[in-house]
Amino acid sequence: MYYIYPALFKPNPNGGYVVTVPDVRGCVTGGKSLEESMRMVKDALCGCLCVLEDENETPGPASMPNELPIQDGEFIALVEADTTKHRSEHDNKTVRRNVSLPAWLNAQAEQANINCSQLLQNAIKKELKITG
């Protein structure tokens, strides 16, 4: 799934930023620089949204950036979160699945050196319209 949420960047007195995503409960992070803070909030947002998806909860709608209250020195930035991409990069544990094939088809696949696991992965990605 693909999401966009506004994030609130608050300067940290010790340097860097504390970053919250007000529309996603518990999504708080930070970094020592703006670049690090942006990477961290993207990762934190993806993680929080993956948990919601795993619990079959629908994330709340994103606020409009101009609707969020900000204090002096704070600013809002939109953050993209692609949970499908995040999972493919971070949840690479393999799962064994048994697949039944007719013996003649299995023999031909073996003769053609077809990797059935890779073929199945590619077919599922194509079916789900997952790129990458």
C-alpha positions in Angstrom: 0.0 0.0 0.0 1.1 3.6 -0.7 0.4 6.4 1.8 1.3 10.1 2.2 1.2 11.7 5.6 2.3 15.1 6.9 5.1 15.0 9.5 5.9 17.7 12.0 9.6 18.5 12.4 10.5 20.2 15.7 14.1 21.4 16.2 15.9 19.5 18.9 17.9 21.8 21.3 20.7 19.3 21.1 20.7 19.5 17.3 18.7 17.8 14.6 14.9 17.2 14.8 12.2 15.4 16.7 9.7 14.2 14.1 6.1 13.1 14.7 3.4 12.0 12.4 0.3 13.3 14.2 -2.2 11.1 12.2 -0.4 7.8 13.0 -0.5 6.9 16.7 3.0 6.3 18.1 4.9 7.4 15.1 7.7 9.5 16.6 11.4 9.5 15.6 14.2 11.9 15.0 17.7 12.5 13.6 20.8 14.5 14.0 20.3 16.3 10.6 17.4 17.0 8.3 18.5 14.3 5.9 18.7 11.7 8.7 15.4 12.8 10.2 13.7 12.4 6.8 15.0 8.9 6.4 14.1 8.0 10.0 10.5 9.3 9.7 9.9 7.4 6.5 11.1 4.2 8.1 9.1 4.8 11.3 6.0 5.6 9.3 6.4 2.5 7.2 6.9 0.4 10.3 3.8 1.9 12.1 1.6 1.4 9.0 2.8 -2.2 8.5 1.8 -3.0 12.1 -1.7 -1.5 11.4 -2.0 -3.5 8.2 -0.9 -6.7 10.0 -3.6 -6.0 12.7 -6.2 -5.5 9.9 -6.7 -1.9 11.1 -7.2 0.9 8.5 -4.9 3.8 9.1 -6.7 7.1 9.7 -6.9 9.7 6.9 -4.0 12.1 6.5 -4.5 15.7 7.6 -4.0 18.5 5.3 -0.6 20.1 6.1 -2.1 23.5 6.6 -4.6 22.2 9.2 -1.8 21.1 11.6 -0.8 23.6 14.3 2.9 24.5 14.3 5.1 26.5 16.7 8.0 28.8 15.9 10.8 26.9 14.3 8.7 23.9 13.4 7.7 22.9 9.9 5.6 20.3 8.1 6.8 18.0 5.3 4.9 15.3 3.5 6.3 11.8 3.9 5.7 8.9 1.5 5.3 5.4 2.8 5.2 2.3 0.5 4.5 -0.6 2.8 4.8 -3.2 0.0 8.3 -1.9 -0.9 9.2 -1.6 2.8 8.2 -5.3 3.5 10.1 -6.5 0.4 13.3 -4.8 1.7 13.0 -5.7 5.4 10.9 -8.9 5.6 12.9 -11.4 3.5 12.4 -14.4 5.6 11.6 -17.3 3.4 8.5 -19.4 3.9 8.2 -23.0 2.7 5.1 -23.7 0.6 4.2 -27.0 -0.9 3.0 -26.8 -4.5 1.4 -29.7 -6.4 2.3 -30.1 -10.1 1.4 -32.9 -12.5 4.4 -35.2 -12.8 4.8 -34.6 -16.5 4.9 -30.8 -16.0 7.4 -31.1 -13.1 9.6 -33.3 -15.4 9.6 -30.7 -18.2 10.3 -27.9 -15.7 13.3 -29.8 -14.3 14.5 -30.6 -17.9 14.3 -26.9 -18.8 16.1 -25.9 -15.5 13.2 -23.8 -14.4 13.4 -22.6 -10.8 9.8 -23.2 -9.7 10.2 -21.1 -6.5 11.4 -18.1 -8.5 8.7 -18.6 -11.2 6.0 -18.7 -8.5 7.4 -15.6 -6.8 7.4 -13.8 -10.2 3.8 -14.9 -11.0 2.5 -13.8 -7.6 4.2 -10.4 -8.0 2.7 -10.1 -11.5 -0.8 -11.1 -10.2 -0.6 -8.6 -7.4 1.0 -5.9 -9.6 4.1 -5.6 -7.4 7.1 -4.2 -9.2 10.7 -4.8 -8.1 
